[in-house]
Amino acid sequence: MSNLIISNNNNRKAWRDNKIASGFTWNGNTFQADKDSRGLINGRVTKLNTLIINGRITPEDDEYIDNNGNTRPLVWWTTTNVVISFTVQEYLNFSIALEEWIEDIYTTAKAN
């Protein structure tokens, strides 16, 4: 994060919200990073980790079988609705990078 001075709590929140609204860029693609999107991403992380623990997928897989027996590709959408394919490991790395980016934004906003 750059060196910046944010003068009060309202400005900190506005700066933080604007930064998050601008989207999260990972591997050259920009993804929505609002609370709803992060919740959906984290929900999928929980599902993927459960599937790994249950032996239903491996980190190298790029699709999985859902509880109805349907094959689901492991994808997520950019801010421009481009479908990006992931392996399980890539998706987990994507979610970690997103959460670290959010943490950095909050840390910067609180420090200034």
C-alpha positions in Angstrom: 0.0 0.0 0.0 1.2 3.5 -0.7 2.0 6.1 1.9 -1.1 8.1 2.5 -2.7 10.2 5.2 -6.3 9.7 5.9 -7.6 12.5 8.2 -10.6 11.0 10.0 -12.6 7.9 10.5 -15.2 8.8 7.8 -12.4 9.4 5.3 -10.8 6.1 6.3 -14.0 4.2 5.8 -14.6 6.0 2.4 -11.1 5.3 1.3 -11.3 1.6 2.3 -14.7 1.1 0.7 -13.6 2.8 -2.5 -10.4 0.7 -2.6 -12.4 -2.5 -2.2 -15.1 -1.4 -4.7 -12.3 -1.0 -7.3 -11.9 -4.8 -7.4 -9.2 -7.2 -6.6 -6.7 -8.1 -9.3 -5.1 -11.6 -9.3 -3.1 -13.1 -12.2 -4.1 -10.2 -14.4 -7.9 -10.5 -13.8 -10.0 -8.2 -11.7 -12.7 -9.7 -9.5 -15.4 -8.1 -7.3 -14.3 -7.9 -3.7 -17.4 -6.7 -1.9 -18.7 -8.5 1.2 -21.1 -10.6 -0.7 -18.5 -11.7 -3.2 -16.0 -12.5 -0.5 -18.7 -14.5 1.3 -19.4 -16.6 -1.8 -15.7 -17.1 -2.4 -15.1 -18.1 1.3 -18.1 -20.5 1.1 -16.6 -22.2 -1.9 -13.3 -22.5 0.0 -15.1 -24.2 2.8 -16.7 -26.6 0.3 -13.4 -27.3 -1.4 -11.6 -28.0 1.8 -14.4 -30.3 2.9 -14.3 -32.2 -0.5 -10.5 -32.6 0.0 -10.9 -33.9 3.5 -13.6 -36.3 2.3 -11.3 -37.5 -0.5 -13.6 -36.4 -3.3 -11.1 -34.0 -4.9 -7.4 -33.3 -5.0 -5.6 -29.9 -5.3 -4.9 -30.6 -9.0 -8.6 -31.1 -9.9 -10.4 -28.4 -11.9 -13.9 -29.8 -11.4 -15.9 -31.7 -8.8 -19.0 -33.8 -8.4 -21.7 -32.1 -6.4 -24.2 -33.8 -4.1 -26.6 -34.4 -7.0 -24.0 -36.2 -9.0 -23.4 -33.3 -11.4 -19.9 -32.4 -12.6 -19.2 -28.7 -11.8 -16.2 -26.9 -13.2 -14.2 -24.8 -10.8 -14.6 -21.3 -12.1 -15.1 -17.7 -10.9 -16.2 -14.6 -12.8 -14.2 -11.4 -13.3 -15.8 -7.9 -12.9 -16.5 -8.0 -16.7 -18.1 -11.5 -16.4 -15.2 -13.4 -18.0 -15.2 -17.0 -16.7 -11.9 -17.9 -15.2 -11.1 -21.6 -14.6 -9.1 -22.7 -11.6 -7.6 -25.9 -10.1 -8.5 -26.4 -6.5 -5.0 -25.2 -5.4 -5.3 -22.1 -7.6 -8.7 -21.3 -6.1 -7.4 -21.7 -2.6 -4.4 -19.4 -3.5 -6.8 -16.9 -5.0 -8.9 -16.8 -1.9 -5.8 -16.4 0.4 -4.5 -13.5 -1.8 -7.9 -11.8 -1.7 -8.1 -12.0 2.1 -4.5 -10.7 2.4 -5.4 -7.8 0.1 -8.4 -7.0 2.2 -6.3 -7.2 5.4 -3.8 -4.8 3.9 -6.5 -2.3 3.0 -7.9 -2.4 6.5 -4.4 -2.1 8.0 -3.5 0.9 5.9 -6.8 2.6 6.6 -6.4 2.1 10.4 -2.8 3.2 10.4 -3.4 6.6 8.7 
